[in-house]
Amino acid sequence: MKEHRKEVKLHEGKKYTRNTRKQSQSEQNKSVITDHVSLEYHIIDWEEATVIGRESDRTTQWISEAVKI
């Protein structure tokens, strides 16, 4: 959760022009949570957030996150 929180913090509240917004949509972030926050302008309540699953390898983890989001 610390990794997600740190990554999201870098993108929260960013102001975009049309050009930088379009460019940010094609960037590959570390997690789909970061992508979701960036694209949908959502704010995560980290105090209420909980870990809902763990995966042994990165690829399975990314797929699992994408499905759950």
Phi and psi restraints in degrees (range 20) as a CNS / XPLOR table:
assign (resid 1 and name C) (resid 2 and name N)
       (resid 2 and name CA) (resid 2 and name C) 1.0 -59.9 20.0 2
assign (resid 2 and name N) (resid 2 and name CA)
       (resid 2 and name C) (resid 3 and name N) 1.0 -41.0 20.0 2
assign (resid 2 and name C) (resid 3 and name N)
       (resid 3 and name CA) (resid 3 and name C) 1.0 -63.2 20.0 2
assign (resid 3 and name N) (resid 3 and name CA)
       (resid 3 and name C) (resid 4 and name N) 1.0 -44.4 20.0 2
assign (resid 3 and name C) (resid 4 and name N)
       (resid 4 and name CA) (resid 4 and name C) 1.0 -63.6 20.0 2
assign (resid 4 and name N) (resid 4 and name CA)
       (resid 4 and name C) (resid 5 and name N) 1.0 -44.7 20.0 2
assign (resid 4 and name C) (resid 5 and name N)
       (resid 5 and name CA) (resid 5 and name C) 1.0 -61.0 20.0 2
assign (resid 5 and name N) (resid 5 and name CA)
       (resid 5 and name C) (resid 6 and name N) 1.0 -44.8 20.0 2
assign (resid 5 and name C) (resid 6 and name N)
       (resid 6 and name CA) (resid 6 and name C) 1.0 -62.7 20.0 2
assign (resid 6 and name N) (resid 6 and name CA)
       (resid 6 and name C) (resid 7 and name N) 1.0 -45.0 20.0 2
assign (resid 6 and name C) (resid 7 and name N)
       (resid 7 and name CA) (resid 7 and name C) 1.0 -64.9 20.0 2
assign (resid 7 and name N) (resid 7 and name CA)
       (resid 7 and name C) (resid 8 and name N) 1.0 -44.2 20.0 2
assign (resid 7 and name C) (resid 8 and name N)
       (resid 8 and name CA) (resid 8 and name C) 1.0 -64.7 20.0 2
assign (resid 8 and name N) (resid 8 and name CA)
       (resid 8 and name C) (resid 9 and name N) 1.0 -38.7 20.0 2
assign (resid 8 and name C) (resid 9 and name N)
       (resid 9 and name CA) (resid 9 and name C) 1.0 -58.2 20.0 2
assign (resid 9 and name N) (resid 9 and name CA)
       (resid 9 and name C) (resid 10 and name N) 1.0 -33.1 20.0 2
assign (resid 9 and name C) (resid 10 and name N)
       (resid 10 and name CA) (resid 10 and name C) 1.0 -65.5 20.0 2
assign (resid 10 and name N) (resid 10 and name CA)
       (resid 10 and name C) (resid 11 and name N) 1.0 -26.2 20.0 2
assign (resid 10 and name C) (resid 11 and name N)
       (resid 11 and name CA) (resid 11 and name C) 1.0 -105.3 20.0 2
assign (resid 11 and name N) (resid 11 and name CA)
       (resid 11 and name C) (resid 12 and name N) 1.0 -18.4 20.0 2
assign (resid 11 and name C) (resid 12 and name N)
       (resid 12 and name CA) (resid 12 and name C) 1.0 -63.9 20.0 2
assign (resid 12 and name N) (resid 12 and name CA)
       (resid 12 and name C) (resid 13 and name N) 1.0 137.0 20.0 2
assign (resid 12 and name C) (resid 13 and name N)
       (resid 13 and name CA) (resid 13 and name C) 1.0 71.6 20.0 2
assign (resid 13 and name N) (resid 13 and name CA)
       (resid 13 and name C) (resid 14 and name N) 1.0 9.1 20.0 2
assign (resid 13 and name C) (resid 14 and name N)
       (resid 14 and name CA) (resid 14 and name C) 1.0 -67.9 20.0 2
assign (resid 14 and name N) (resid 14 and name CA)
       (resid 14 and name C) (resid 15 and name N) 1.0 137.9 20.0 2
assign (resid 14 and name C) (resid 15 and name N)
       (resid 15 and name CA) (resid 15 and name C) 1.0 -96.9 20.0 2
assign (resid 15 and name N) (resid 15 and name CA)
       (resid 15 and name C) (resid 16 and name N) 1.0 130.9 20.0 2
assign (resid 15 and name C) (resid 16 and name N)
       (resid 16 and name CA) (resid 16 and name C) 1.0 -117.5 20.0 2
assign (resid 16 and name N) (resid 16 and name CA)
       (resid 16 and name C) (resid 17 and name N) 1.0 142.8 20.0 2
assign (resid 16 and name C) (resid 17 and name N)
       (resid 17 and name CA) (resid 17 and name C) 1.0 -87.8 20.0 2
assign (resid 17 and name N) (resid 17 and name CA)
       (resid 17 and name C) (resid 18 and name N) 1.0 172.1 20.0 2
assign (resid 17 and name C) (resid 18 and name N)
       (resid 18 and name CA) (resid 18 and name C) 1.0 -58.3 20.0 2
assign (resid 18 and name N) (resid 18 and name CA)
       (resid 18 and name C) (resid 19 and name N) 1.0 -40.6 20.0 2
assign (resid 18 and name C) (resid 19 and name N)
       (resid 19 and name CA) (resid 19 and name C) 1.0 -68.4 20.0 2
assign (resid 19 and name N) (resid 19 and name CA)
       (resid 19 and name C) (resid 20 and name N) 1.0 -47.1 20.0 2
assign (resid 19 and name C) (resid 20 and name N)
       (resid 20 and name CA) (resid 20 and name C) 1.0 -69.8 20.0 2
assign (resid 20 and name N) (resid 20 and name CA)
       (resid 20 and name C) (resid 21 and name N) 1.0 -30.5 20.0 2
assign (resid 20 and name C) (resid 21 and name N)
       (resid 21 and name CA) (resid 21 and name C) 1.0 -64.1 20.0 2
assign (resid 21 and name N) (resid 21 and name CA)
       (resid 21 and name C) (resid 22 and name N) 1.0 -47.0 20.0 2
assign (resid 21 and name C) (resid 22 and name N)
       (resid 22 and name CA) (resid 22 and name C) 1.0 -61.8 20.0 2
assign (resid 22 and name N) (resid 22 and name CA)
       (resid 22 and name C) (resid 23 and name N) 1.0 -42.0 20.0 2
assign (resid 22 and name C) (resid 23 and name N)
       (resid 23 and name CA) (resid 23 and name C) 1.0 -64.7 20.0 2
assign (resid 23 and name N) (resid 23 and name CA)
       (resid 23 and name C) (resid 24 and name N) 1.0 -39.9 20.0 2
assign (resid 23 and name C) (resid 24 and name N)
       (resid 24 and name CA) (resid 24 and name C) 1.0 -66.0 20.0 2
assign (resid 24 and name N) (resid 24 and name CA)
       (resid 24 and name C) (resid 25 and name N) 1.0 -27.1 20.0 2
assign (resid 24 and name C) (resid 25 and name N)
       (resid 25 and name CA) (resid 25 and name C) 1.0 -70.4 20.0 2
assign (resid 25 and name N) (resid 25 and name CA)
       (resid 25 and name C) (resid 26 and name N) 1.0 -22.1 20.0 2
assign (resid 25 and name C) (resid 26 and name N)
       (resid 26 and name CA) (resid 26 and name C) 1.0 -96.1 20.0 2
assign (resid 26 and name N) (resid 26 and name CA)
       (resid 26 and name C) (resid 27 and name N) 1.0 -5.2 20.0 2
assign (resid 26 and name C) (resid 27 and name N)
       (resid 27 and name CA) (resid 27 and name C) 1.0 -73.6 20.0 2
assign (resid 27 and name N) (resid 27 and name CA)
       (resid 27 and name C) (resid 28 and name N) 1.0 147.0 20.0 2
assign (resid 27 and name C) (resid 28 and name N)
       (resid 28 and name CA) (resid 28 and name C) 1.0 -97.7 20.0 2
assign (resid 28 and name N) (resid 28 and name CA)
       (resid 28 and name C) (resid 29 and name N) 1.0 111.2 20.0 2
assign (resid 28 and name C) (resid 29 and name N)
       (resid 29 and name CA) (resid 29 and name C) 1.0 -87.8 20.0 2
assign (resid 29 and name N) (resid 29 and name CA)
       (resid 29 and name C) (resid 30 and name N) 1.0 170.6 20.0 2
assign (resid 29 and name C) (resid 30 and name N)
       (resid 30 and name CA) (resid 30 and name C) 1.0 -68.3 20.0 2
assign (resid 30 and name N) (resid 30 and name CA)
       (resid 30 and name C) (resid 31 and name N) 1.0 -26.7 20.0 2
assign (resid 30 and name C) (resid 31 and name N)
       (resid 31 and name CA) (resid 31 and name C) 1.0 -145.8 20.0 2
assign (resid 31 and name N) (resid 31 and name CA)
       (resid 31 and name C) (resid 32 and name N) 1.0 158.7 20.0 2
assign (resid 31 and name C) (resid 32 and name N)
       (resid 32 and name CA) (resid 32 and name C) 1.0 -71.6 20.0 2
assign (resid 32 and name N) (resid 32 and name CA)
       (resid 32 and name C) (resid 33 and name N) 1.0 -21.2 20.0 2
assign (resid 32 and name C) (resid 33 and name N)
       (resid 33 and name CA) (resid 33 and name C) 1.0 -64.2 20.0 2
assign (resid 33 and name N) (resid 33 and name CA)
       (resid 33 and name C) (resid 34 and name N) 1.0 -44.3 20.0 2
assign (resid 33 and name C) (resid 34 and name N)
       (resid 34 and name CA) (resid 34 and name C) 1.0 -62.3 20.0 2
assign (resid 34 and name N) (resid 34 and name CA)
       (resid 34 and name C) (resid 35 and name N) 1.0 -43.4 20.0 2
assign (resid 34 and name C) (resid 35 and name N)
       (resid 35 and name CA) (resid 35 and name C) 1.0 -58.3 20.0 2
assign (resid 35 and name N) (resid 35 and name CA)
       (resid 35 and name C) (resid 36 and name N) 1.0 -45.9 20.0 2
assign (resid 35 and name C) (resid 36 and name N)
       (resid 36 and name CA) (resid 36 and name C) 1.0 -62.2 20.0 2
assign (resid 36 and name N) (resid 36 and name CA)
       (resid 36 and name C) (resid 37 and name N) 1.0 -47.1 20.0 2
assign (resid 36 and name C) (resid 37 and name N)
       (resid 37 and name CA) (resid 37 and name C) 1.0 -61.4 20.0 2
assign (resid 37 and name N) (resid 37 and name CA)
       (resid 37 and name C) (resid 38 and name N) 1.0 -43.8 20.0 2
assign (resid 37 and name C) (resid 38 and name N)
       (resid 38 and name CA) (resid 38 and name C) 1.0 -66.0 20.0 2
assign (resid 38 and name N) (resid 38 and name CA)
       (resid 38 and name C) (resid 39 and name N) 1.0 -43.4 20.0 2
assign (resid 38 and name C) (resid 39 and name N)
       (resid 39 and name CA) (resid 39 and name C) 1.0 -79.9 20.0 2
assign (resid 39 and name N) (resid 39 and name CA)
       (resid 39 and name C) (resid 40 and name N) 1.0 -32.9 20.0 2
assign (resid 39 and name C) (resid 40 and name N)
       (resid 40 and name CA) (resid 40 and name C) 1.0 -104.9 20.0 2
assign (resid 40 and name N) (resid 40 and name CA)
       (resid 40 and name C) (resid 41 and name N) 1.0 -0.2 20.0 2
assign (resid 40 and name C) (resid 41 and name N)
       (resid 41 and name CA) (resid 41 and name C) 1.0 56.7 20.0 2
assign (resid 41 and name N) (resid 41 and name CA)
       (resid 41 and name C) (resid 42 and name N) 1.0 34.1 20.0 2
assign (resid 41 and name C) (resid 42 and name N)
       (resid 42 and name CA) (resid 42 and name C) 1.0 -84.3 20.0 2
assign (resid 42 and name N) (resid 42 and name CA)
       (resid 42 and name C) (resid 43 and name N) 1.0 149.6 20.0 2
assign (resid 42 and name C) (resid 43 and name N)
       (resid 43 and name CA) (resid 43 and name C) 1.0 -114.1 20.0 2
assign (resid 43 and name N) (resid 43 and name CA)
       (resid 43 and name C) (resid 44 and name N) 1.0 128.2 20.0 2
assign (resid 43 and name C) (resid 44 and name N)
       (resid 44 and name CA) (resid 44 and name C) 1.0 -91.7 20.0 2
assign (resid 44 and name N) (resid 44 and name CA)
       (resid 44 and name C) (resid 45 and name N) 1.0 133.1 20.0 2
assign (resid 44 and name C) (resid 45 and name N)
       (resid 45 and name CA) (resid 45 and name C) 1.0 -85.4 20.0 2
assign (resid 45 and name N) (resid 45 and name CA)
       (resid 45 and name C) (resid 46 and name N) 1.0 90.6 20.0 2
assign (resid 45 and name C) (resid 46 and name N)
       (resid 46 and name CA) (resid 46 and name C) 1.0 -65.5 20.0 2
assign (resid 46 and name N) (resid 46 and name CA)
       (resid 46 and name C) (resid 47 and name N) 1.0 -24.6 20.0 2
assign (resid 46 and name C) (resid 47 and name N)
       (resid 47 and name CA) (resid 47 and name C) 1.0 -68.3 20.0 2
assign (resid 47 and name N) (resid 47 and name CA)
       (resid 47 and name C) (resid 48 and name N) 1.0 -29.0 20.0 2
assign (resid 47 and name C) (resid 48 and name N)
       (resid 48 and name CA) (resid 48 and name C) 1.0 -99.7 20.0 2
assign (resid 48 and name N) (resid 48 and name CA)
       (resid 48 and name C) (resid 49 and name N) 1.0 -5.7 20.0 2
assign (resid 48 and name C) (resid 49 and name N)
       (resid 49 and name CA) (resid 49 and name C) 1.0 -70.5 20.0 2
assign (resid 49 and name N) (resid 49 and name CA)
       (resid 49 and name C) (resid 50 and name N) 1.0 142.6 20.0 2
assign (resid 49 and name C) (resid 50 and name N)
       (resid 50 and name CA) (resid 50 and name C) 1.0 -135.2 20.0 2
assign (resid 50 and name N) (resid 50 and name CA)
       (resid 50 and name C) (resid 51 and name N) 1.0 155.1 20.0 2
assign (resid 50 and name C) (resid 51 and name N)
       (resid 51 and name CA) (resid 51 and name C) 1.0 -79.6 20.0 2
assign (resid 51 and name N) (resid 51 and name CA)
       (resid 51 and name C) (resid 52 and name N) 1.0 124.7 20.0 2
assign (resid 51 and name C) (resid 52 and name N)
       (resid 52 and name CA) (resid 52 and name C) 1.0 -106.9 20.0 2
assign (resid 52 and name N) (resid 52 and name CA)
       (resid 52 and name C) (resid 53 and name N) 1.0 -1.9 20.0 2
assign (resid 52 and name C) (resid 53 and name N)
       (resid 53 and name CA) (resid 53 and name C) 1.0 -178.1 20.0 2
assign (resid 53 and name N) (resid 53 and name CA)
       (resid 53 and name C) (resid 54 and name N) 1.0 157.7 20.0 2
assign (resid 53 and name C) (resid 54 and name N)
       (resid 54 and name CA) (resid 54 and name C) 1.0 -132.4 20.0 2
assign (resid 54 and name N) (resid 54 and name CA)
       (resid 54 and name C) (resid 55 and name N) 1.0 143.9 20.0 2
assign (resid 54 and name C) (resid 55 and name N)
       (resid 55 and name CA) (resid 55 and name C) 1.0 -124.9 20.0 2
assign (resid 55 and name N) (resid 55 and name CA)
       (resid 55 and name C) (resid 56 and name N) 1.0 150.4 20.0 2
assign (resid 55 and name C) (resid 56 and name N)
       (resid 56 and name CA) (resid 56 and name C) 1.0 -81.7 20.0 2
assign (resid 56 and name N) (resid 56 and name CA)
       (resid 56 and name C) (resid 57 and name N) 1.0 -24.2 20.0 2
assign (resid 56 and name C) (resid 57 and name N)
       (resid 57 and name CA) (resid 57 and name C) 1.0 -129.4 20.0 2
assign (resid 57 and name N) (resid 57 and name CA)
       (resid 57 and name C) (resid 58 and name N) 1.0 156.5 20.0 2
assign (resid 57 and name C) (resid 58 and name N)
       (resid 58 and name CA) (resid 58 and name C) 1.0 -58.5 20.0 2
assign (resid 58 and name N) (resid 58 and name CA)
       (resid 58 and name C) (resid 59 and name N) 1.0 -47.4 20.0 2
assign (resid 58 and name C) (resid 59 and name N)
       (resid 59 and name CA) (resid 59 and name C) 1.0 -61.5 20.0 2
assign (resid 59 and name N) (resid 59 and name CA)
       (resid 59 and name C) (resid 60 and name N) 1.0 -46.3 20.0 2
assign (resid 59 and name C) (resid 60 and name N)
       (resid 60 and name CA) (resid 60 and name C) 1.0 -63.2 20.0 2
assign (resid 60 and name N) (resid 60 and name CA)
       (resid 60 and name C) (resid 61 and name N) 1.0 -37.4 20.0 2
assign (resid 60 and name C) (resid 61 and name N)
       (resid 61 and name CA) (resid 61 and name C) 1.0 -62.5 20.0 2
assign (resid 61 and name N) (resid 61 and name CA)
       (resid 61 and name C) (resid 62 and name N) 1.0 -47.1 20.0 2
assign (resid 61 and name C) (resid 62 and name N)
       (resid 62 and name CA) (resid 62 and name C) 1.0 -62.2 20.0 2
assign (resid 62 and name N) (resid 62 and name CA)
       (resid 62 and name C) (resid 63 and name N) 1.0 -41.6 20.0 2
assign (resid 62 and name C) (resid 63 and name N)
       (resid 63 and name CA) (resid 63 and name C) 1.0 -65.0 20.0 2
assign (resid 63 and name N) (resid 63 and name CA)
       (resid 63 and name C) (resid 64 and name N) 1.0 -45.3 20.0 2
assign (resid 63 and name C) (resid 64 and name N)
       (resid 64 and name CA) (resid 64 and name C) 1.0 -60.6 20.0 2
assign (resid 64 and name N) (resid 64 and name CA)
       (resid 64 and name C) (resid 65 and name N) 1.0 -44.0 20.0 2
assign (resid 64 and name C) (resid 65 and name N)
       (resid 65 and name CA) (resid 65 and name C) 1.0 -61.9 20.0 2
assign (resid 65 and name N) (resid 65 and name CA)
       (resid 65 and name C) (resid 66 and name N) 1.0 -45.3 20.0 2
assign (resid 65 and name C) (resid 66 and name N)
       (resid 66 and name CA) (resid 66 and name C) 1.0 -61.0 20.0 2
assign (resid 66 and name N) (resid 66 and name CA)
       (resid 66 and name C) (resid 67 and name N) 1.0 -43.1 20.0 2
assign (resid 66 and name C) (resid 67 and name N)
       (resid 67 and name CA) (resid 67 and name C) 1.0 -64.5 20.0 2
assign (resid 67 and name N) (resid 67 and name CA)
       (resid 67 and name C) (resid 68 and name N) 1.0 -43.2 20.0 2
assign (resid 67 and name C) (resid 68 and name N)
       (resid 68 and name CA) (resid 68 and name C) 1.0 -72.8 20.0 2
assign (resid 68 and name N) (resid 68 and name CA)
       (resid 68 and name C) (resid 69 and name N) 1.0 -30.8 20.0 2
